[in-house]
Each structure stands twice: as structure tokens, then as C-alpha cells.
Amino acid sequence: MEALRWLVRDEWTRLVGTFAAGSPYGAPALCGALIFTLVWFFLRRRARGRSTDLKTFVRAVFPRRILLHPSSLVDMRLWALNTLVFASGYGLLVVGAFFWRDRRVDPRVWRSRRPRVAAGPHHADRHSRGTARL
């Protein structure tokens, strides 16, 4: 479970970092791009003598003939497949790798039938506190 918590926390940190204020996809950058697009659109429409309203802006930015094109629909399906199915599969692969790494059995243990004593900071802390064993 610790590996899963670490994986979720790491991915959340990356997602938040992607849309942070100083990142290329942060709110200031996206709002700036939207404002620039709005100004350009309205100036070009007015120079040609056409009407300018929000409906025409949305239709120009998100044209139906491109969004509903079969190629775009295939791209969206592949994106969903990669994001949802394969990402969860990669997550299970990583969690599974941590699981099997922690449960790996040393062949020397099979011969001696004694459990292997793991050396680590938790053993050093217990013996370095000065507690004597009788």
C-alpha cells in the first residue's frame, strides 16, 4: 500500500506542477493565450466588417468539422485508451514490481531454512538506543 500511496502522491504532484502558476500550462499562460486569441479574433472580424459575438468565437475556435472528424474521434479514443487503460496497467506493473521486490526470497535461505535477517535503519535504531537485552 505504501508504494501505491507514493505513486498516487507522485502523480498528483506532477499534475499540480503541470498547471502551476509558473508552468507553461498554468492559469496565467492559458488565460493570456485566451485573451490574445479573443483580441485577435475580434480585431480581424471588425476589420472585415463582420459581426463579433461570443458564439462566433466559440465556433471559430472549436470548429465542428474538425472536432467531429473521424480522425479526431479515433485520436480521442486512443487518448482515452492510453490514459485510462494503459496507465492503470503501468501502475499495476509498478505496484507489482514493488510487491515482488519486497517478497523476493534469497536462494541461500532455501538451503538453510532460516529466515534472512534484513539489515536496515530500523535494526540500527533499536540497538543504538542503549537498551540492554538480558
Backbone as CSV, one residue per row, in Angstrom:
resi,resn,N_x,N_y,N_z,CA_x,CA_y,CA_z,C_x,C_y,C_z
1,MET,0.818,-1.200,0.000,0.000,0.000,0.000,0.860,1.263,0.000
2,GLU,2.010,1.164,0.625,2.883,2.341,0.670,3.331,2.732,-0.743
3,ALA,3.617,1.733,-1.568,4.027,2.023,-2.944,2.888,2.673,-3.721
4,LEU,1.667,2.223,-3.496,0.523,2.814,-4.181,0.305,4.257,-3.736
5,ARG,0.438,4.501,-2.423,0.315,5.884,-1.935,1.398,6.775,-2.527
6,TRP,2.616,6.236,-2.614,3.712,7.013,-3.189,3.429,7.310,-4.655
7,LEU,2.923,6.320,-5.400,2.626,6.502,-6.814,1.550,7.567,-7.017
8,VAL,0.487,7.512,-6.242,-0.595,8.496,-6.365,-0.094,9.881,-5.985
9,ARG,0.680,9.963,-4.904,1.202,11.263,-4.465,2.145,11.844,-5.515
10,ASP,2.982,10.994,-6.121,3.914,11.453,-7.145,3.173,11.953,-8.380
11,GLU,2.171,11.216,-8.814,1.400,11.639,-9.992,0.602,12.911,-9.715
12,TRP,0.052,13.032,-8.529,-0.678,14.252,-8.173,0.266,15.452,-8.173
13,THR,1.479,15.268,-7.659,2.460,16.352,-7.648,2.804,16.770,-9.071
14,ARG,2.950,15.812,-9.968,3.242,16.150,-11.369,2.078,16.885,-12.021
15,LEU,0.855,16.447,-11.753,-0.314,17.098,-12.335,-0.440,18.538,-11.835
16,VAL,-0.273,18.732,-10.542,-0.364,20.080,-9.991,0.778,20.941,-10.523
17,GLY,1.962,20.345,-10.665,3.100,21.094,-11.204,2.904,21.492,-12.655
18,THR,2.187,20.677,-13.410,1.942,20.995,-14.819,1.080,22.242,-14.964
19,PHE,0.093,22.396,-14.079,-0.820,23.535,-14.165,-0.547,24.577,-13.089
20,ALA,0.650,24.598,-12.515,1.008,25.609,-11.515,1.130,26.974,-12.186
21,ALA,1.162,28.011,-11.383,1.154,29.379,-11.925,2.376,29.664,-12.794
22,GLY,3.528,29.100,-12.471,4.739,29.395,-13.227,5.012,28.430,-14.364
23,SER,4.176,27.456,-14.578,4.429,26.449,-15.614,3.879,26.908,-16.966
24,PRO,4.283,26.250,-18.032,3.785,26.640,-19.359,2.278,26.473,-19.524
25,TYR,1.654,25.574,-18.761,0.211,25.374,-18.865,-0.522,25.920,-17.642
26,GLY,0.092,26.825,-16.931,-0.539,27.416,-15.763,-1.663,28.366,-16.138
27,ALA,-2.412,28.775,-15.126,-3.549,29.667,-15.361,-3.139,30.980,-16.028
28,PRO,-2.040,31.638,-15.619,-1.674,32.885,-16.306,-1.375,32.672,-17.788
29,ALA,-0.702,31.576,-18.122,-0.357,31.328,-19.529,-1.604,31.014,-20.350
30,LEU,-2.479,30.167,-19.812,-3.693,29.814,-20.556,-4.634,31.012,-20.695
31,CYS,-4.776,31.795,-19.635,-5.627,32.997,-19.716,-5.039,34.012,-20.684
32,GLY,-3.726,34.154,-20.667,-3.075,35.069,-21.604,-3.286,34.638,-23.046
33,ALA,-3.181,33.345,-23.312,-3.412,32.838,-24.667,-4.867,33.051,-25.088
34,LEU,-5.809,32.837,-24.161,-7.221,33.052,-24.477,-7.513,34.526,-24.757
35,ILE,-6.965,35.408,-23.952,-7.185,36.850,-24.164,-6.580,37.291,-25.494
36,PHE,-5.358,36.834,-25.776,-4.724,37.186,-27.050,-5.573,36.687,-28.226
37,THR,-6.094,35.463,-28.115,-6.927,34.905,-29.184,-8.219,35.700,-29.348
38,LEU,-8.838,36.056,-28.217,-10.061,36.873,-28.285,-9.799,38.210,-28.964
39,VAL,-8.742,38.900,-28.569,-8.429,40.209,-29.146,-8.152,40.069,-30.643
40,TRP,-7.337,39.084,-31.024,-7.023,38.875,-32.438,-8.284,38.574,-33.238
41,PHE,-9.128,37.697,-32.688,-10.351,37.326,-33.385,-11.249,38.541,-33.595
42,PHE,-11.487,39.326,-32.553,-12.388,40.480,-32.671,-11.814,41.568,-33.573
43,LEU,-10.497,41.785,-33.528,-9.893,42.780,-34.419,-10.000,42.349,-35.885
44,ARG,-9.744,41.076,-36.165,-9.841,40.595,-37.543,-11.280,40.627,-38.046
45,ARG,-12.253,40.277,-37.210,-13.662,40.306,-37.613,-14.114,41.743,-37.883
46,ARG,-13.692,42.649,-37.000,-14.099,44.046,-37.172,-13.456,44.649,-38.427
47,ALA,-12.190,44.281,-38.727,-11.506,44.803,-39.920,-12.213,44.344,-41.201
48,ARG,-12.841,43.205,-41.169,-13.556,42.697,-42.336,-15.012,43.131,-42.351
49,GLY,-15.450,43.795,-41.294,-16.821,44.286,-41.239,-17.837,43.216,-40.877
50,ARG,-17.419,42.191,-40.172,-18.336,41.119,-39.780,-18.740,41.287,-38.329
51,SER,-19.809,40.593,-37.962,-20.284,40.693,-36.585,-19.342,39.936,-35.645
52,THR,-19.261,40.427,-34.422,-18.402,39.793,-33.416,-19.237,39.518,-32.177
53,ASP,-19.440,38.240,-31.910,-20.078,37.840,-30.662,-19.409,36.562,-30.168
54,LEU,-19.746,36.176,-28.973,-19.088,35.041,-28.335,-19.395,33.724,-29.045
55,LYS,-20.574,33.597,-29.598,-20.959,32.369,-30.292,-20.074,32.131,-31.509
56,THR,-19.816,33.171,-32.280,-18.950,33.002,-33.454,-17.513,32.707,-33.038
57,PHE,-17.081,33.282,-31.912,-15.735,32.984,-31.414,-15.599,31.502,-31.053
58,VAL,-16.564,30.968,-30.330,-16.517,29.551,-29.937,-16.573,28.654,-31.168
59,ARG,-17.399,29.010,-32.123,-17.490,28.216,-33.352,-16.197,28.289,-34.161
60,ALA,-15.491,29.417,-34.118,-14.229,29.540,-34.852,-13.092,28.800,-34.143
61,VAL,-13.092,28.817,-32.812,-12.011,28.162,-32.064,-12.211,26.645,-32.030
62,PHE,-13.444,26.187,-31.892,-13.757,24.758,-31.836,-14.664,24.374,-33.006
63,PRO,-14.128,24.315,-34.215,-14.979,24.006,-35.370,-15.474,22.561,-35.327
64,ARG,-16.748,22.405,-35.595,-17.401,21.094,-35.544,-16.825,20.138,-36.595
65,ARG,-16.462,20.659,-37.760,-15.954,19.793,-38.826,-14.612,19.171,-38.454
66,ILE,-13.869,19.795,-37.549,-12.599,19.218,-37.106,-12.813,18.333,-35.875
67,LEU,-13.602,18.800,-34.926,-13.803,18.023,-33.697,-14.561,16.721,-33.940
68,LEU,-15.475,16.699,-34.894,-16.253,15.503,-35.164,-15.753,14.716,-36.371
69,HIS,-14.584,15.053,-36.859,-14.000,14.310,-37.972,-13.612,12.914,-37.473
70,PRO,-13.769,11.883,-38.315,-13.426,10.519,-37.872,-11.997,10.380,-37.352
71,SER,-11.073,11.095,-37.934,-9.695,11.037,-37.466,-9.567,11.595,-36.041
72,SER,-10.275,12.691,-35.762,-10.251,13.271,-34.414,-10.910,12.335,-33.410
73,LEU,-11.986,11.671,-33.816,-12.651,10.729,-32.911,-11.747,9.539,-32.590
74,VAL,-11.004,9.070,-33.586,-10.049,7.982,-33.332,-8.957,8.459,-32.379
75,ASP,-8.466,9.684,-32.589,-7.449,10.232,-31.692,-7.959,10.330,-30.261
76,MET,-9.195,10.764,-30.088,-9.749,10.869,-28.734,-9.917,9.495,-28.092
77,ARG,-10.313,8.514,-28.871,-10.440,7.152,-28.325,-9.076,6.590,-27.939
78,LEU,-8.069,6.819,-28.775,-6.730,6.348,-28.438,-6.182,7.058,-27.211
79,TRP,-6.480,8.339,-27.081,-6.054,9.073,-25.886,-6.701,8.474,-24.643
80,ALA,-7.997,8.186,-24.721,-8.681,7.589,-23.570,-8.112,6.211,-23.265
81,LEU,-7.829,5.436,-24.297,-7.251,4.108,-24.091,-5.884,4.218,-23.430
82,ASN,-5.036,5.089,-23.936,-3.703,5.261,-23.355,-3.768,5.796,-21.939
83,THR,-4.665,6.744,-21.705,-4.724,7.371,-20.395,-5.330,6.451,-19.350
84,LEU,-6.438,5.844,-19.660,-7.156,5.062,-18.656,-6.670,3.620,-18.562
85,VAL,-6.628,2.938,-19.680,-6.328,1.507,-19.642,-4.839,1.255,-19.458
86,PHE,-4.021,1.842,-20.314,-2.597,1.554,-20.230,-1.963,2.164,-18.988
87,ALA,-2.392,3.354,-18.584,-1.821,3.962,-17.378,-2.128,3.118,-16.154
88,SER,-3.342,2.593,-16.066,-3.650,1.733,-14.932,-2.850,0.438,-15.017
89,GLY,-2.623,-0.063,-16.215,-1.783,-1.258,-16.375,-0.349,-0.995,-15.963
90,TYR,0.180,0.173,-16.332,1.538,0.523,-15.908,1.595,0.676,-14.393
91,GLY,0.543,1.252,-13.825,0.502,1.392,-12.365,0.513,0.041,-11.679
92,LEU,-0.269,-0.911,-12.201,-0.256,-2.255,-11.633,1.093,-2.921,-11.817
93,LEU,1.745,-2.672,-12.933,3.071,-3.229,-13.164,4.065,-2.689,-12.138
94,VAL,4.011,-1.384,-11.880,4.924,-0.785,-10.899,4.624,-1.303,-9.507
95,VAL,3.356,-1.317,-9.127,2.990,-1.817,-7.802,3.361,-3.287,-7.685
96,GLY,3.145,-4.058,-8.748,3.522,-5.465,-8.723,5.017,-5.652,-8.595
97,ALA,5.794,-4.788,-9.256,7.249,-4.875,-9.137,7.685,-4.600,-7.705
98,PHE,7.082,-3.604,-7.056,7.419,-3.342,-5.653,7.019,-4.526,-4.786
99,PHE,5.863,-5.116,-5.081,5.387,-6.250,-4.299,6.372,-7.407,-4.378
100,TRP,6.770,-7.769,-5.602,7.659,-8.913,-5.738,9.066,-8.592,-5.282
101,ARG,9.495,-7.351,-5.385,10.819,-6.992,-4.886,10.883,-7.178,-3.375
102,ASP,9.822,-6.797,-2.682,9.815,-6.914,-1.227,9.647,-8.358,-0.773
103,ARG,9.173,-9.237,-1.620,8.940,-10.620,-1.224,9.908,-11.587,-1.909
104,ARG,10.964,-11.058,-2.425,11.965,-11.889,-3.090,12.613,-12.793,-2.048
105,VAL,12.843,-14.021,-2.411,13.446,-14.979,-1.498,14.849,-15.299,-1.986
106,ASP,15.781,-15.210,-1.071,17.169,-15.490,-1.390,17.361,-17.013,-1.458
107,PRO,18.011,-17.545,-2.488,18.200,-18.998,-2.579,18.971,-19.580,-1.391
108,ARG,19.826,-18.763,-0.758,20.563,-19.278,0.407,19.613,-19.606,1.553
109,VAL,18.493,-18.915,1.624,17.520,-19.177,2.681,16.871,-20.531,2.460
110,TRP,16.685,-20.920,1.203,16.059,-22.213,0.931,16.916,-23.355,1.476
111,ARG,18.247,-23.218,1.392,19.128,-24.276,1.863,19.156,-24.343,3.387
112,SER,19.245,-23.206,4.018,19.408,-23.198,5.475,18.074,-23.239,6.221
113,ARG,16.984,-22.900,5.551,15.645,-22.866,6.141,15.543,-21.899,7.324
114,ARG,16.441,-20.966,7.395,16.346,-19.931,8.430,15.956,-18.624,7.752
115,PRO,15.138,-17.815,8.409,14.769,-16.528,7.794,15.977,-15.611,7.713
116,ARG,16.023,-14.880,6.647,17.104,-13.925,6.451,16.850,-12.690,7.289
117,VAL,17.860,-12.212,8.010,17.726,-11.006,8.817,18.061,-9.826,7.922
118,ALA,17.113,-8.939,7.798,17.313,-7.768,6.952,18.057,-6.700,7.730
119,ALA,19.109,-6.189,7.147,19.846,-5.097,7.767,19.256,-3.792,7.260
120,GLY,18.969,-2.927,8.149,18.390,-1.658,7.746,18.387,-0.682,8.894
121,PRO,17.911,0.510,8.659,17.948,1.537,9.704,17.094,1.185,10.914
122,HIS,16.036,0.390,10.740,15.189,0.081,11.881,15.924,-0.817,12.871
123,HIS,16.843,-1.685,12.397,17.616,-2.523,13.312,18.686,-1.693,14.007
124,ALA,19.300,-0.780,13.290,20.347,0.044,13.879,19.758,0.956,14.955
125,ASP,18.572,1.488,14.739,17.960,2.365,15.734,17.653,1.615,17.015
126,ARG,17.185,0.411,16.927,16.800,-0.334,18.113,18.014,-0.634,18.977
127,HIS,19.140,-0.937,18.348,20.328,-1.308,19.117,21.155,-0.093,19.514
128,SER,20.931,1.048,18.889,21.732,2.231,19.227,21.111,3.071,20.324
129,ARG,19.975,2.687,20.836,19.331,3.493,21.885,19.914,3.218,23.259
130,GLY,20.764,2.252,23.358,21.359,1.969,24.657,20.546,1.015,25.494
131,THR,19.555,0.401,24.925,18.757,-0.542,25.704,19.481,-1.878,25.728
132,ALA,19.689,-2.386,26.900,20.415,-3.651,27.041,19.429,-4.789,27.053
133,ARG,19.818,-5.870,26.443,18.997,-7.069,26.453,19.595,-8.069,27.427
134,LEU,18.770,-8.597,28.253,19.244,-9.588,29.216,18.862,-10.971,28.808
